[in-house]
Amino acid sequence: METKSIDSYKIEVNKIPLEIHIYSQKGQPVPFYYLSLLNLTKETKRIIERIREDLITSLSFELTKKKSNEGESEIKEQFKTKLYGIIKSQFSGVDENTTHLIANYIIVTSLGLAEIEFLLEDPELEEIVINNSKSPVWVYHKKYGWLKTNIIFKDENKIRHFSTQIGRKVDKGISILEPLLDAHLETGDRVNATLSPITSEGNTITIRKFAKTPWTITSFLENKTLDFSAAALIWQAMQFELSVLIVGGTGSGKTSFLNVLSNFFPPNQRIISIEDTRELKLPETLHWVPMQSRLPNPEGKGEITMLDCMVNTLRMRPDRIIVGEVRREKELEVMFEAMHTGHSVYSTFHASNVEEAIARLTNPPINLPHQLLSSLGLIVVQHRNRRSGKRRTFQVAEVSETGEPSLILQYDHMSDTMKQINQPKRILKTLSMFTGMSARQVFEDIQEKILMLKWLVGKKIADIETIGLIMSDYYTEKEDLMKLARNNLDYQVPDKTS
């Protein structure tokens, strides 16, 4: 059948070299993601599979007896020693590097999530999905969207076993009585699992990968997720402590955007974040206290809700509060009350656009009064085009004193640019009241920030810690930093040992 190569690249997992081929096939509507092990012949792979099957049962049994990871590495080392002996007896004249490769491959594919462990190490993947034992594993690729892989688990019990393993490590169970599981891997990757017959075609596992390298403002600007004018406006709102609500659909990049916003915090303020699952990563320059909610244990005790964390946060003297995601009426009430009492709050909320966000907030079941919404500075809408996979900032709006939204910027699909819809009014009024800045000074400040952002992108400064240092300099030694930007000079990272 006719195939067309789209892309290929290599990754390495536990010193195992792997190659990814992405290709399309005539008559197939979805491209393929083919994972292959390098440097091994078919005969070698066949022998590896036989050794793996002989050892997998006893090895898995030893590990499943353990509730935590304590002793896991020791068991793996013991089995690795046994494996070396078996491999050398099966392959005459095998060198040490090949012995290590085969042993590592057998251990990786016999423990944990088997071949899924390889997919977890591909930095280009955002989502990994097992739908059932009849279908291949699917992945969501950053560049190419949904792809079918050449990995398939042909036993429903194996998929269920993966779910049980994941749940046990975070002290959660999944069973016919409790067939739904929300958990996370040690790496921070979020996992949802379901058991049949709740999902009628079979057991499922959905893994949303945790970004090991956090998104920064430079990344967003380079990818055209955000343009310079919108970024400068949002930065200005952040600098002068206006609250921001980020809205969008599932997978639109709300949490990533929240992480990008943290690039703009000044270093001399206390920031407290609240999340269900730790995803945010802030620069070390910031005074940051991360908090995390907790589900009840199997006996129904020990739960710490997002609301508990939010109420407690207000007693911790925060200057800024970040809330990973708000869903419930009480959480939203406390969040907006915090804004009204002078705290700057940054959070995410599910809605497709500004109008829908206001409608959801002010109608049942949430039912917040419009007046309460006036404490918001900006609403920023994130959007993902499901056809192209592109993520873009879709709308930026301010909120009036009566809680009504006013669009400032709107994304135009045809030109792939942001268009100015209205001039900001409420922001100008607020900045004039609390800083004395004139409209002209506000505009000049935005132009200055655009220059800074273009300099960051031009110098390819994308490391979160370096950006943290630069932002700290912006707030404390602005003139020196602006000279670098105006003259397009390099930024010298301070020596920590000096």
N, C-alpha and C positions, 0 to 999 in steps of 0.2 A: 504494500500500500504506500502511496506517495506521501513522504514526510518533508517538512520544511523546518530547518533549524532556526530557533529564535534566539537562544542564548546558551552559554555554558560557562561554568566557573567551578573552582575547587574549594573545598573546605577540609579542615582536619579536626577530627574528634578523637581525643585520647590517643594521639599519634597514629590514627587510622586515616589514610588519605582517601577522600571521597570526591567524586565528580558529579556535578548536577548538569543534566542536559534538559533544556526546555525546548520543546518542538511542537509543531502543529501537524495534524494528520488529515488528509483529504477525507471529507465526509464526517469528520468529528467536530462538533461545535465548540469543544473546550480543549485548549492546549494541554500538553502533558508535561509533568515534572518527573524526570527519570533520575533516580539516585543510583549510582554505581560505585562499587568498591574497586579501587585501582590496584594494579600490579598483581592480581590473582587470576589464575586460569580457572576454567570451569571445573576441571578435575579437583583443583585445590579447594574450591568452594564446596564441592560435593563432600569431600572428606571433612571439611570444617563443620558442615551441617550435621554429619553423623556424630562427630565428637560433641557438638553442642547438644544434640538430643540426648546423648548418654549422660551428660552432666547437669542439664538444666533442672531436672526434677529435684535432685538432692540439694543443689545450690539454692534454688528458690525456697525449698522447705526451711533451710537454715535461716534465711533472711526474713521469711514471713512470720517466724516465731518472735521476731523483735518488733516492739512497738515504735521505737525511735531508731535513729541512725547509729546508736551506740553499738560499737563492735562490728558494724557493717564493713568498714574498710579492712578489718583484720580477717573477716571471713573471705572477702574477695582476694586478699593476698594469699591465704591458704590455698584457695582453689586455683589461683594463678600458678602457684608452685606445682600443683598436681598437673595442671594443664601443660606446663612446659615439658614434663616427662612424657605425657601422652603424645604431644605434638612431635617430639623428637623421635618417638617410636613409629609414628605414622608417616613422617616425611624424612627420608634418608638424606643426610647431608644438608639439612636446612640451616641457614645462617641465623645469627642471634636476632637481627632486625626483623626477619620474617617470623621468627618464633614469637617475638613481642607483638607484632601486628596481629597474628592469628589469635593469640591469647586475649589481647585487648578486644578484638572483634567478638569473640565468643562470649566474653564477660558482658560487654555492652549490650549485645543482642539477647542475652539470657536473663538479664536483670532489669529492674526498673520498667521502662515502657518500650523495651526492645528497639526496633528500628526508629520509633518516634524520637528516641534520644538523639539520633543523627539530625532529624528535622529541627529539633529544639536548638541546635547549634548553628543553623543557617541564619545569618543575620538579616537575610533578605525576606524572611517569612514573618508574617504578623499573626496568622491564625493557622492552627492544625486541627483537622476534624476527622473523627472516625464516626461514620454514619451507621454502620452495621457490618456483619461478617460477609455480606454478599457484595459489598461495594469497596472500591479502593479508598485509601485515605486521601482526603482533599487538603490542599493548603491554599492560604491566601498570600500571594506574593506581592511585595511592595510595588513592583513595576508592572506585573502582568495579571494581577487579580487572581480569581479562583483558577486552580489547576488541579488536574487529577494526577496522583502519583502512581508509581509502580509497586507501592506497598499495600498489602491487603492482609488482614487478620481473619482467617477463615473459620474461626471458632468464637461463638458468642461468649463462651465461658472465659476465653482469654481477655476479651474486652472488659468483661465484668471484673476479672481479676485485676486489671490495670486500675479500674475505679476504686476497688477495695484497697489496693496498695496506697493510692493517693490519699484516700480518706483516712486510713489508719495513721499515716504520718502526721496528720493534723488533728487527730483524735475525733474523727467524724466517721459515721457509718453510712453505708448505702445497702439497702436490702429491698425485698419485695414490699415490705411495709413502709419503708422510707426510700422510694426509688429515685429521689432527686438529690444531687450533691453539688454544693458550691464550695470550692476549696482553692488552694494555691500550692504550687510546687515550692521547693526551697529556693529556687531561683527567682521567685516572685511571680512566675507565670500563673495566670488565673485559669482555673479549670471548672467546667460544668460537666456533670455526667448524669445520664438518665438510664434507667433500666426498662427493658421490655416487660409488660405490654404498654407502659406509659408512652414510649415511642414504639409504635406498632411494628416497624420493620426490623427492630433490633436494638441492642444497647448502643448508646452514643457517648462520645467524649469530645468536648470542645475545649481547646487550649488557646487562650489569647496570650501571646508572648509578651513578657515584660521587656521593655527597651533597656538593654544593658547600657547603651550610650544615650543619655537623655536628650530629647530635642531641645534645641536652643533657638534664640531669635535668628541667628545667622542661618541655621538650617531651614527655617520657615521662609526666610527671604530668598535664599538660593533656590528653593523648590517652588517659589512663586505661590506658596500657600497663603502668604500675606504680602501685601505691597508696602513700600516704604512710608507712604503717607498715612495709611491705616496704622502701621506699627508705631509711628511717631505720635499719633493722636492717642493711642492706647497707652504708650509709655508716659505721655504727659498726664493722663488721667491717673495712672499708677503713682507717679511721683507726688502728685498733690492729693493723694489718699482718697480718690473716688472709688467706690465699690464697683466691681465688674461681675456680671453674670454671663457665663459662656453657655450657649445653648446649641443643640444640634442633635442629629439622629445617632443611632448606634454606629460606632466605627467611623464617625466623622472627624475624630481627632480632638475631642473636648479636653480630655485629660492631658494630652500632649500640649495643647494650647495653654492649659493651666500651668504646666511646667515652664513653658516659654515666658509667661507673665512673671514668674518668679525671678527671671533675669533682671527685672527692673526695680526690685526692692532695694531701698537704701540699707546700708550695713548697720545703722545705729538704732534699729527698731526690732522689737521682739515679734517673731512670726510663729504662729502655732497652726499646724495643719491637722486635719481630721480626715481619715480615710477608712473605708471598709477593708481594702487590701492596699498595702504600701506600693505606690507607683511613682510618687513624686520624688524628685532628686533636686535639692537646692544647693547652690554654691556654699562652700565652707566659710566664705566671708560673712555669711548671714547668721544672725542670732535666731536659730530655728529649733523648735521643739515639735517633732512629729508625734502624733497620736493615732491610735488605731482602735476601731471598735472590735468587739469580740462576741461571737455567737455563744449560746449556752452549751454546756457540756451534755453528754448523753442523758444525764439525770435532769436536765432542764435548768441547771444552776450556772451562775457565773457570767451571765450575759452583760455586756457593756454596749449599749446602743450608741448610734451616732448622736442621738439627742442627749444622752448622758455626757458624752464627750463635749458637745457644744455648750451645755450648761456649765460644765466644769471649766471649760476654756475661759469663760468670762470672769472667772476668779483668779486667772493666772496672769493678769495684767498684759494682755496682748496688744500690740499696736496694729497688727494685721492678722486676719484669720483666713485660712484656706480650708474650704470644705470640699472634699473630693466629689461628692454628688449628693444633692438633696432630692428626696422623692416624696416625703410625707408632710402632711399639713403642719404638724407640731415642729418638725425640723425647720421648715420654712418660716414659721412664725418666729421662732427663736433667732434665726439668722437675720431676718429683717428687723427685729427688735434690736439686735446687736448693732446693725447699721444705724438705726435711729439714735442709739446712745453713743455714737461717735466712733465706732470701730469700723475699720475698712475690711470688707469681706469679699472674698473671691471664691466663686463656686461654679459648678456645672449643673445643667438641668436639661431634661429631654424635651425638645421641641424643634420643629423644622424651620421656623422663622420667627421674627420678632412678634408679629401679631399673634401667632399661635402660643408663644411663650406667655404673653400678657393674658390671653384668654384662659390658658391652663391655670395660671396663678390666681386669677380673680374669679373663677367659676368653680362649682363643686367638682371634686370633693375638697380641693384646697381652699378656695373661697377667701383669699386674702383681700382686704379692702384696697382699692386703687391708691388711696392716700399713702399706704404703707410702701408701695412700690417707688414712691418719689425719692426714697433714700438711695436708690440705685444711681450710679453715675453713668455706666454704659451697659448695654446688652450687645454681646458679640456673638454672631451666628456662624457656626462651622458647618460645612457641607461637603459630602463626598459624592462625586459623580460615579454612580455604580457602573456605568458603561466604560468610562476611561480609567476609573480608579483614582482620579485626581482629587485631592483635598484642597479646598479653598475657603478662605474667610468670605462668607456670603453677604453678611450685613453687619454694619456697625450703627447702633442707634443710641440716642440719649433718652432719658425719661423726664418728663415735665413735672412741675410741682403737683399736678393733679394725677400723676401716675400714668399719663398717656405717652406712648412712644413717638419719637420723631427720628426718621431715618437720616443719617449723615452720609453714609457710604453704602453702595450697593454693587455687588459683583455682576459684571456683564459677561455672559457665557460666550457670546460671539467673538468679542475681542480679548477674552481672558484677562480682563483688567477690572479694577475697582473704579466706579464712577461716583463723583460727588453729587449727592441728591439735594442736601441742604447744608447750610453753614451751622455749626454748633451754636446754640443759644444758651442753653442751661449751663453748659460747661464754662462758657465765657463769663456768665453772670457769677457763677460760683468762684471761679479763679479771681475775678475782680474783687469780690467781696472779701475773700480770705487771704489774698496775696497783694492786692492793689495793682495787679497787672492790667494793662490796657489791651484792647483787642489786637493792636499792632504787636505788642510784646508777646502775646500768646502765639501769634502767627510766627514771629521770629524764633521763638523757642522751639516750635515744631520744625522749622527749617534747620535749626541747629541740630536737632535730634536726627533728622533725615541724613544730614552730613555724617554724623557719628555712625549711624547704621550702615551707610554706604561704605564707610571706612572699614567697619568690621567685616563686611562681606568681601570687600576688595582684598583685605589682608587674610581672608579665610580663617578668621578667628572663631572657631566653633566649639572649642572646649569649654565646658560649663564653668570650670574653676577660673580660667583666664577671663571669661566674660564677667564673672563675679568680681574679680580684681579691677577690671576696667570700669564697671559700674560703681564700684566703691570709690575709685578715683574721680569719676564724674561728679559724685556728690560731695567729695571733699577737696579735690584739687582740679577743678573743672578747667581752668585756663590752660594748665600744662597739658591736659589731655586733648583739649580742642586744638592746640598747636600741632600735635601729632596728626590729628585728623585733617586739619586744613592743609598741612604740608605733605600729607600721605606718607608719614614716617612710620617705622616699625615700633610696635609696643614691646618694651622689655619687661618680662615677668620678673618681679623682685625675687632675689635670692633669699629663701627662707632661713638659710643658715647664718646670714649676715645680721 
